[in-house]
Amino acid sequence: MQERAYQKELLDDLTVPFEEIQLNMRELNFINTWLGGHSITIEGMRKLMQQVASGEYLILEIGCGGGDNLKALSDSKAFTTHKLRFAGVDINPACINYARTAFPIATYYESDYRLLDKSVQPAVIFSSLFCHHFTNEELVTQLRWMYEKSRIGFVINDLHRHPLAYWSIRILTALFSRSRLVRHDAPLSVKRGFKRKDWQALFQQAGITEAEIQWRWAFRWLITVKKTGYAGS
């Protein structure tokens, strides 16, 4: 647990059958709902938007998976003074197909997030359980990309690498999950997660000074970056 693991998760395989992706997405949504993952994302988004002028804003999720995070934001009552539009990008076509059914009002792009069309200009970018899929070197590039492409800033919701988190999720998924992807990937995701010192080093390397790094239950990091000087809609 002292260093991040880099073993690939099963979900990183783009050939996984759609039926398995469906089950995986449903179980991840259940986990995010009952262990507070969605509420953490909503909290971070509220922090970025609370002092922003009323108006219409595009919210983009990179690594959007099944669209459950976007739906949770849309269902939230925290943004009544803003009109939010939603978009998601994911490289996995099975995830995009599932998301289009689960939350059809969003716009989806089947693409590597780095290749997203320049016409997509989000006010806020966010990711949830996405960063741990990348190496530290790739993450430095990702953080810079999120900073450059967002007008207001960005939000990250990801895992705290901790023995208690690892053994808890390993036992829970072994007992209750019907998805082989969840049973395999959930414990591995924790080993690929982060300690505070990891985030501090990553933001230092990326040259981003506005990051606020906060620990949240259950073993999550909430990171908000509001770009200095943003004042308009």
BALOBA-1460 file (C-alpha; in Angstrom, 3 decimals):
// residues 233
<rec num="1" residu="m" x="0.000" y="0.000" z="0.000"/>
<rec num="2" residu="q" x="2.986" y="2.337" z="0.160"/>
<rec num="3" residu="e" x="3.129" y="2.727" z="-3.627"/>
<rec num="4" residu="r" x="0.408" y="2.668" z="-6.262"/>
<rec num="5" residu="a" x="-0.252" y="-0.598" z="-8.110"/>
<rec num="6" residu="y" x="-0.329" y="-0.489" z="-11.906"/>
<rec num="7" residu="q" x="-1.967" y="-3.832" z="-12.712"/>
<rec num="8" residu="k" x="-4.711" y="-3.336" z="-15.305"/>
<rec num="9" residu="e" x="-8.342" y="-3.733" z="-14.306"/>
<rec num="10" residu="l" x="-10.702" y="-5.958" z="-16.279"/>
<rec num="11" residu="l" x="-12.773" y="-2.894" z="-17.171"/>
<rec num="12" residu="d" x="-9.744" y="-1.502" z="-19.033"/>
<rec num="13" residu="d" x="-10.257" y="-4.269" z="-21.614"/>
<rec num="14" residu="l" x="-12.429" y="-2.800" z="-24.383"/>
<rec num="15" residu="t" x="-13.505" y="-6.285" z="-25.517"/>
<rec num="16" residu="v" x="-15.514" y="-7.086" z="-22.368"/>
<rec num="17" residu="p" x="-19.056" y="-8.132" z="-23.466"/>
<rec num="18" residu="f" x="-21.843" y="-5.586" z="-23.132"/>
<rec num="19" residu="e" x="-23.810" y="-7.812" z="-20.732"/>
<rec num="20" residu="e" x="-20.911" y="-7.775" z="-18.268"/>
<rec num="21" residu="i" x="-20.537" y="-4.020" z="-18.632"/>
<rec num="22" residu="q" x="-24.246" y="-3.597" z="-17.818"/>
<rec num="23" residu="l" x="-23.973" y="-5.596" z="-14.604"/>
<rec num="24" residu="n" x="-20.754" y="-3.802" z="-13.658"/>
<rec num="25" residu="m" x="-22.321" y="-0.367" z="-14.197"/>
<rec num="26" residu="r" x="-25.421" y="-1.232" z="-12.157"/>
<rec num="27" residu="e" x="-23.341" y="-2.456" z="-9.216"/>
<rec num="28" residu="l" x="-20.980" y="0.540" z="-9.351"/>
<rec num="29" residu="n" x="-23.975" y="2.873" z="-9.251"/>
<rec num="30" residu="f" x="-25.276" y="1.011" z="-6.185"/>
<rec num="31" residu="i" x="-21.865" y="1.310" z="-4.483"/>
<rec num="32" residu="n" x="-21.584" y="5.008" z="-5.346"/>
<rec num="33" residu="t" x="-25.087" y="5.671" z="-4.052"/>
<rec num="34" residu="w" x="-24.842" y="3.838" z="-0.729"/>
<rec num="35" residu="l" x="-21.204" y="4.618" z="0.132"/>
<rec num="36" residu="g" x="-21.586" y="8.313" z="-0.668"/>
<rec num="37" residu="g" x="-19.659" y="8.527" z="-3.923"/>
<rec num="38" residu="h" x="-22.326" y="10.539" z="-5.724"/>
<rec num="39" residu="s" x="-22.742" y="12.937" z="-2.796"/>
<rec num="40" residu="i" x="-19.000" y="13.672" z="-2.878"/>
<rec num="41" residu="t" x="-19.152" y="14.604" z="-6.564"/>
<rec num="42" residu="i" x="-22.179" y="16.829" z="-5.919"/>
<rec num="43" residu="e" x="-20.368" y="18.526" z="-3.028"/>
<rec num="44" residu="g" x="-17.363" y="19.289" z="-5.214"/>
<rec num="45" residu="m" x="-19.495" y="20.649" z="-8.018"/>
<rec num="46" residu="r" x="-21.430" y="22.826" z="-5.573"/>
<rec num="47" residu="k" x="-18.156" y="24.303" z="-4.301"/>
<rec num="48" residu="l" x="-17.175" y="25.380" z="-7.805"/>
<rec num="49" residu="m" x="-20.587" y="26.744" z="-8.747"/>
<rec num="50" residu="q" x="-21.708" y="28.475" z="-5.535"/>
<rec num="51" residu="q" x="-20.191" y="31.870" z="-6.345"/>
<rec num="52" residu="v" x="-20.605" y="31.713" z="-10.105"/>
<rec num="53" residu="a" x="-23.152" y="33.967" z="-11.795"/>
<rec num="54" residu="s" x="-26.460" y="32.421" z="-12.821"/>
<rec num="55" residu="g" x="-26.458" y="31.116" z="-16.368"/>
<rec num="56" residu="e" x="-26.157" y="28.064" z="-18.570"/>
<rec num="57" residu="y" x="-23.112" y="25.856" z="-18.076"/>
<rec num="58" residu="l" x="-21.813" y="22.704" z="-19.719"/>
<rec num="59" residu="i" x="-20.599" y="20.035" z="-17.288"/>
<rec num="60" residu="l" x="-18.316" y="17.395" z="-18.821"/>
<rec num="61" residu="e" x="-17.388" y="14.078" z="-17.233"/>
<rec num="62" residu="i" x="-14.299" y="12.310" z="-18.542"/>
<rec num="63" residu="g" x="-14.402" y="8.548" z="-18.166"/>
<rec num="64" residu="c" x="-18.174" y="8.789" z="-17.771"/>
<rec num="65" residu="g" x="-18.807" y="5.033" z="-17.663"/>
<rec num="66" residu="g" x="-22.532" y="4.335" z="-17.430"/>
<rec num="67" residu="g" x="-23.600" y="7.958" z="-16.909"/>
<rec num="68" residu="d" x="-24.678" y="7.446" z="-13.285"/>
<rec num="69" residu="n" x="-22.585" y="10.363" z="-12.011"/>
<rec num="70" residu="l" x="-24.108" y="12.714" z="-14.566"/>
<rec num="71" residu="k" x="-27.597" y="11.544" z="-13.634"/>
<rec num="72" residu="a" x="-26.865" y="12.075" z="-9.928"/>
<rec num="73" residu="l" x="-25.825" y="15.666" z="-10.644"/>
<rec num="74" residu="s" x="-28.915" y="16.237" z="-12.755"/>
<rec num="75" residu="d" x="-31.197" y="14.832" z="-10.047"/>
<rec num="76" residu="s" x="-29.572" y="16.937" z="-7.334"/>
<rec num="77" residu="k" x="-31.394" y="20.008" z="-6.025"/>
<rec num="78" residu="a" x="-28.106" y="21.829" z="-5.380"/>
<rec num="79" residu="f" x="-27.974" y="23.806" z="-8.631"/>
<rec num="80" residu="t" x="-31.335" y="25.541" z="-8.874"/>
<rec num="81" residu="t" x="-29.777" y="28.903" z="-9.799"/>
<rec num="82" residu="h" x="-27.893" y="27.446" z="-12.747"/>
<rec num="83" residu="k" x="-29.035" y="25.759" z="-15.925"/>
<rec num="84" residu="l" x="-26.708" y="22.826" z="-16.400"/>
<rec num="85" residu="r" x="-26.130" y="20.847" z="-19.552"/>
<rec num="86" residu="f" x="-24.326" y="17.515" z="-19.342"/>
<rec num="87" residu="a" x="-21.867" y="15.659" z="-21.509"/>
<rec num="88" residu="g" x="-19.760" y="12.552" z="-21.031"/>
<rec num="89" residu="v" x="-16.804" y="11.050" z="-22.843"/>
<rec num="90" residu="d" x="-15.578" y="7.467" z="-22.578"/>
<rec num="91" residu="i" x="-13.312" y="5.391" z="-24.793"/>
<rec num="92" residu="n" x="-15.323" y="2.212" z="-24.160"/>
<rec num="93" residu="p" x="-18.236" y="1.863" z="-26.643"/>
<rec num="94" residu="a" x="-20.118" y="-0.501" z="-24.311"/>
<rec num="95" residu="c" x="-20.073" y="2.126" z="-21.552"/>
<rec num="96" residu="i" x="-21.342" y="4.808" z="-23.926"/>
<rec num="97" residu="n" x="-24.142" y="2.536" z="-25.171"/>
<rec num="98" residu="y" x="-25.209" y="1.859" z="-21.595"/>
<rec num="99" residu="a" x="-25.025" y="5.559" z="-20.632"/>
<rec num="100" residu="r" x="-27.199" y="6.621" z="-23.562"/>
<rec num="101" residu="t" x="-29.959" y="4.396" z="-22.206"/>
<rec num="102" residu="a" x="-29.429" y="5.123" z="-18.495"/>
<rec num="103" residu="f" x="-29.235" y="8.930" z="-18.821"/>
<rec num="104" residu="p" x="-30.283" y="9.912" z="-22.349"/>
<rec num="105" residu="i" x="-30.499" y="13.690" z="-21.879"/>
<rec num="106" residu="a" x="-26.697" y="14.029" z="-21.812"/>
<rec num="107" residu="t" x="-24.521" y="14.274" z="-24.902"/>
<rec num="108" residu="y" x="-21.990" y="11.451" z="-25.198"/>
<rec num="109" residu="y" x="-18.724" y="11.091" z="-27.053"/>
<rec num="110" residu="e" x="-17.094" y="7.731" z="-27.711"/>
<rec num="111" residu="s" x="-13.496" y="8.883" z="-27.648"/>
<rec num="112" residu="d" x="-10.255" y="9.210" z="-25.768"/>
<rec num="113" residu="y" x="-10.900" y="12.357" z="-23.714"/>
<rec num="114" residu="r" x="-7.708" y="13.922" z="-25.121"/>
<rec num="115" residu="l" x="-9.125" y="13.695" z="-28.649"/>
<rec num="116" residu="l" x="-12.392" y="15.409" z="-27.799"/>
<rec num="117" residu="d" x="-13.511" y="17.885" z="-30.434"/>
<rec num="118" residu="k" x="-12.408" y="21.448" z="-29.695"/>
<rec num="119" residu="s" x="-16.004" y="22.636" z="-30.142"/>
<rec num="120" residu="v" x="-16.819" y="21.049" z="-26.760"/>
<rec num="121" residu="q" x="-16.087" y="23.845" z="-24.286"/>
<rec num="122" residu="p" x="-17.067" y="22.812" z="-20.739"/>
<rec num="123" residu="a" x="-17.421" y="25.200" z="-17.844"/>
<rec num="124" residu="v" x="-16.529" y="22.428" z="-15.406"/>
<rec num="125" residu="i" x="-14.854" y="19.066" z="-15.980"/>
<rec num="126" residu="f" x="-15.070" y="16.273" z="-13.462"/>
<rec num="127" residu="s" x="-14.068" y="12.656" z="-13.058"/>
<rec num="128" residu="s" x="-15.156" y="9.980" z="-10.604"/>
<rec num="129" residu="l" x="-13.085" y="6.822" z="-10.073"/>
<rec num="130" residu="f" x="-11.241" y="7.581" z="-13.302"/>
<rec num="131" residu="c" x="-7.832" y="8.900" z="-12.280"/>
<rec num="132" residu="h" x="-6.660" y="5.660" z="-10.688"/>
<rec num="133" residu="h" x="-6.711" y="3.992" z="-14.116"/>
<rec num="134" residu="f" x="-3.630" y="6.026" z="-15.110"/>
<rec num="135" residu="t" x="0.049" y="6.158" z="-14.244"/>
<rec num="136" residu="n" x="1.390" y="9.173" z="-12.374"/>
<rec num="137" residu="e" x="3.013" y="10.452" z="-15.554"/>
<rec num="138" residu="e" x="-0.276" y="10.186" z="-17.455"/>
<rec num="139" residu="l" x="-2.100" y="11.918" z="-14.607"/>
<rec num="140" residu="v" x="0.149" y="14.974" z="-14.709"/>
<rec num="141" residu="t" x="-0.868" y="15.398" z="-18.351"/>
<rec num="142" residu="q" x="-4.518" y="14.773" z="-17.455"/>
<rec num="143" residu="l" x="-4.542" y="17.392" z="-14.697"/>
<rec num="144" residu="r" x="-3.075" y="19.982" z="-17.044"/>
<rec num="145" residu="w" x="-5.648" y="19.069" z="-19.707"/>
<rec num="146" residu="m" x="-8.540" y="19.475" z="-17.260"/>
<rec num="147" residu="y" x="-7.185" y="22.826" z="-16.131"/>
<rec num="148" residu="e" x="-6.699" y="24.130" z="-19.666"/>
<rec num="149" residu="k" x="-10.027" y="22.894" z="-21.075"/>
<rec num="150" residu="s" x="-12.326" y="24.015" z="-18.247"/>
<rec num="151" residu="r" x="-13.478" y="27.605" z="-17.831"/>
<rec num="152" residu="i" x="-14.318" y="27.487" z="-14.115"/>
<rec num="153" residu="g" x="-12.271" y="24.531" z="-12.904"/>
<rec num="154" residu="f" x="-12.531" y="20.815" z="-12.240"/>
<rec num="155" residu="v" x="-13.517" y="18.209" z="-9.661"/>
<rec num="156" residu="i" x="-11.955" y="14.807" z="-8.934"/>
<rec num="157" residu="n" x="-13.527" y="12.062" z="-6.817"/>
<rec num="158" residu="d" x="-11.243" y="9.080" z="-6.340"/>
<rec num="159" residu="l" x="-10.031" y="6.416" z="-3.933"/>
<rec num="160" residu="h" x="-7.853" y="6.581" z="-0.834"/>
<rec num="161" residu="r" x="-5.257" y="3.789" z="-0.884"/>
<rec num="162" residu="h" x="-5.625" y="2.265" z="2.563"/>
<rec num="163" residu="p" x="-5.538" y="-1.318" z="3.956"/>
<rec num="164" residu="l" x="-8.941" y="-0.984" z="5.635"/>
<rec num="165" residu="a" x="-10.523" y="0.211" z="2.400"/>
<rec num="166" residu="y" x="-8.906" y="-2.678" z="0.506"/>
<rec num="167" residu="w" x="-10.031" y="-5.460" z="2.825"/>
<rec num="168" residu="s" x="-13.493" y="-3.986" z="3.348"/>
<rec num="169" residu="i" x="-14.311" y="-3.784" z="-0.344"/>
<rec num="170" residu="r" x="-12.716" y="-7.148" z="-1.029"/>
<rec num="171" residu="i" x="-14.918" y="-8.857" z="1.570"/>
<rec num="172" residu="l" x="-18.096" y="-6.972" z="0.613"/>
<rec num="173" residu="t" x="-17.777" y="-7.672" z="-3.105"/>
<rec num="174" residu="a" x="-16.876" y="-11.325" z="-2.501"/>
<rec num="175" residu="l" x="-20.044" y="-11.727" z="-0.442"/>
<rec num="176" residu="f" x="-22.537" y="-9.664" z="-2.399"/>
<rec num="177" residu="s" x="-21.362" y="-8.920" z="-5.960"/>
<rec num="178" residu="r" x="-22.546" y="-10.958" z="-8.931"/>
<rec num="179" residu="s" x="-20.133" y="-9.187" z="-11.304"/>
<rec num="180" residu="r" x="-16.709" y="-10.719" z="-11.887"/>
<rec num="181" residu="l" x="-15.519" y="-7.269" z="-12.964"/>
<rec num="182" residu="v" x="-16.543" y="-5.706" z="-9.651"/>
<rec num="183" residu="r" x="-15.132" y="-8.578" z="-7.583"/>
<rec num="184" residu="h" x="-11.786" y="-8.308" z="-9.372"/>
<rec num="185" residu="d" x="-11.544" y="-4.577" z="-10.008"/>
<rec num="186" residu="a" x="-12.894" y="-3.036" z="-6.791"/>
<rec num="187" residu="p" x="-10.055" y="-4.229" z="-4.488"/>
<rec num="188" residu="l" x="-7.480" y="-3.566" z="-7.209"/>
<rec num="189" residu="s" x="-8.856" y="-0.045" z="-7.641"/>
<rec num="190" residu="v" x="-7.999" y="0.696" z="-4.009"/>
<rec num="191" residu="k" x="-4.420" y="-0.498" z="-4.569"/>
<rec num="192" residu="r" x="-4.271" y="1.826" z="-7.580"/>
<rec num="193" residu="g" x="-5.670" y="4.696" z="-5.511"/>
<rec num="194" residu="f" x="-3.908" y="7.604" z="-3.799"/>
<rec num="195" residu="k" x="-2.535" y="8.962" z="-0.581"/>
<rec num="196" residu="r" x="-2.531" y="12.695" z="0.094"/>
<rec num="197" residu="k" x="1.190" y="12.898" z="-0.665"/>
<rec num="198" residu="d" x="0.521" y="11.427" z="-4.133"/>
<rec num="199" residu="w" x="-1.942" y="14.166" z="-4.998"/>
<rec num="200" residu="q" x="0.331" y="16.862" z="-3.636"/>
<rec num="201" residu="a" x="3.204" y="15.624" z="-5.792"/>
<rec num="202" residu="l" x="1.004" y="15.302" z="-8.893"/>
<rec num="203" residu="f" x="-0.329" y="18.847" z="-8.650"/>
<rec num="204" residu="q" x="3.131" y="20.197" z="-7.987"/>
<rec num="205" residu="q" x="4.405" y="18.485" z="-11.138"/>
<rec num="206" residu="a" x="1.421" y="19.761" z="-13.111"/>
<rec num="207" residu="g" x="2.098" y="23.320" z="-11.932"/>
<rec num="208" residu="i" x="-1.430" y="23.769" z="-10.526"/>
<rec num="209" residu="t" x="-1.589" y="25.711" z="-7.270"/>
<rec num="210" residu="e" x="-5.359" y="26.033" z="-6.699"/>
<rec num="211" residu="a" x="-6.062" y="22.409" z="-5.716"/>
<rec num="212" residu="e" x="-8.036" y="21.793" z="-2.526"/>
<rec num="213" residu="i" x="-7.542" y="18.178" z="-1.372"/>
<rec num="214" residu="q" x="-10.044" y="16.829" z="1.178"/>
<rec num="215" residu="w" x="-10.644" y="13.347" z="2.605"/>
<rec num="216" residu="r" x="-14.197" y="12.042" z="2.587"/>
<rec num="217" residu="w" x="-15.902" y="8.909" z="3.854"/>
<rec num="218" residu="a" x="-15.753" y="6.143" z="2.684"/>
<rec num="219" residu="f" x="-12.047" y="6.383" z="1.829"/>
<rec num="220" residu="r" x="-12.392" y="8.938" z="-0.945"/>
<rec num="221" residu="w" x="-10.532" y="12.047" z="-1.987"/>
<rec num="222" residu="l" x="-12.503" y="15.095" z="-3.062"/>
<rec num="223" residu="i" x="-10.356" y="17.484" z="-5.067"/>
<rec num="224" residu="t" x="-11.616" y="20.828" z="-6.319"/>
<rec num="225" residu="v" x="-9.669" y="23.216" z="-8.500"/>
<rec num="226" residu="k" x="-11.224" y="26.604" z="-9.137"/>
<rec num="227" residu="k" x="-9.278" y="28.602" z="-11.662"/>
<rec num="228" residu="t" x="-8.044" y="31.904" z="-10.301"/>
<rec num="229" residu="g" x="-9.754" y="34.952" z="-11.693"/>
<rec num="230" residu="y" x="-12.908" y="33.386" z="-13.147"/>
<rec num="231" residu="a" x="-15.824" y="35.784" z="-12.652"/>
<rec num="232" residu="g" x="-18.270" y="35.476" z="-15.560"/>
<rec num="233" residu="s" x="-20.825" y="33.115" z="-17.045"/>
